[in-house]
Each structure stands twice: as structure tokens, then as C-alpha cells.
């Protein structure tokens, strides 16, 4: 598989709230701008980490919907904030989620054989 870039965004506050409900995550930095600002993130809510990883998984699935992801080794190196525009860059079995050109998540994926 060759390198591809998949854009995402803007990241929305309501989507963050949906992720929090799915994850049973009540961390207020994901839910209110006031909590995010008080925690030093500025006036924008912080996207939950699993949602950031989902962008990378979605990019792989868009490239080849028949590939089955069997394992992920991810490293979270930054934050995604409300209203950010992102790029999920995939290259072989490696992927990077970029925010303003800087990585926020890097991951190596393992794929099974399609059935």
C-alpha cells in the first residue's frame, strides 16, 4: 500500500461529547471549554484519545475496506482540540495523525488476511 493522506475536521464539540458517552468518560476537558481552559488547553475542548486513534483506523479502512485490523501499537504524542483540522497519513502499516503538520498520534497496525 502506498502513502495516502486523509483529511478530517473540523473536530466538533458535539462529536467529543458522543465519544465521551460511548467511552463512559466524564473528564470535563472533553466536555466544557471552561474545564479545558482551566487545565491549560486554551478555550477549546480536548478530543478523547480513542477518537484520535479512530481517525487513523478510518483512514486505513477508506484505503482498503477489506483489510482487517488485528492489532494496534499506538503512541499518543499530542492533543487534538475542538475545531482542529487533521490529516491521517498512512504508509504501509504505519500511520500518523497530524495537527498543523505535527504528529499527535503515531501507530503501527497489524492486519489479518481478508476472508
N, C-alpha and C positions, 0 to 999 in steps of 0.2 A: 504494500500500500504506500502511496506517495503522500507527501506532506499536503495538508489542507488546512485552511483557516475557516472557522465558522463563527460569525458574529452573533452576539447575544446582547440584549438590552434595549432600552434601559431597564435595569433591575428595579422592580417596584416594591414598595412597602406592603401592599396587599398580598403580593406573592410571598414575601417573607413571613407574613402572618399565617398564610396557608401552610408553609413549610413547618413553622413552629407548632401548629396544630397537629400535623402529621407526626412530628418527632416528639410531641409532648415536651416541648422546650419552651419554658416560660421566661427565659432570660430577656429582660426588658430592653437590652441594647438592640435586639431584633425587632422589638415591637413599638418602641417610642423614640422619637427624636431626642426628647429630653434626657432619657437614660443614656443614649449613645453619646450625646454631647457631654454629659457629666462624667462618662468613662473615658473621655479624651478622643472620641472619634469624630468630633465636629457635629454639625447639625443633620447628619444623615444616619439612618438606621444601618445596622451591620447585618449582612446576609449570613444565614447559618452555614457553617462549613459543609454539611452534606449537600446543600443546594448547590454550592460551588462545584463539588465533585460531580453532581448530576449534569452540569453543563458539559463536562468532558465526556461523560458517558453518552450523552445525547449526540455529541459531535461524532463519536465513533459509530453510533447507530445510524446517523444520517449518511455517513460514508459507506457503510455496509450493514444493512439491517439484518442480514442473516448470520452475522458473527455473534457468537455467544460469549459474553464476558464471564470468565470463571473466577478471576481473582484480580484484585487491585492493590497496588502498593503506592500510597499517596503521601505526599508531603505538603503541608499547608504552610506557606511562607509569607502570606499577606492577607489582607481583608478585602472583601467586596462590599461596597457601600451602596445605599439606595441611590438610584439614578445613574450608576456606572454603566458604561458600555464596555463589553468584554469581547475577547477573541479567544476561542478554544482552538489551539493549534495541535493537530495530530500529525504524527510522523511514525509510521510503522506501529509499534506497540507502545510508544511514548506519547504523552500529551502534556500540554501546558496551558493553563488558563491565565490569560494576560489582561491586566488592567492598566491602561495607559502605557502599554508596552512592557510593563514589569510583571514578572510571574507572581501569581497569588496561590496557585496550586500546581504542583508537578506530579505526574503519576505514570506508572508503568502498568499496563494491562496485560493479563494473560487471557487468551481466547481458547475456547474449545472448538472442536470441529462441528460445523453445521450438520444437523440431522437430515 
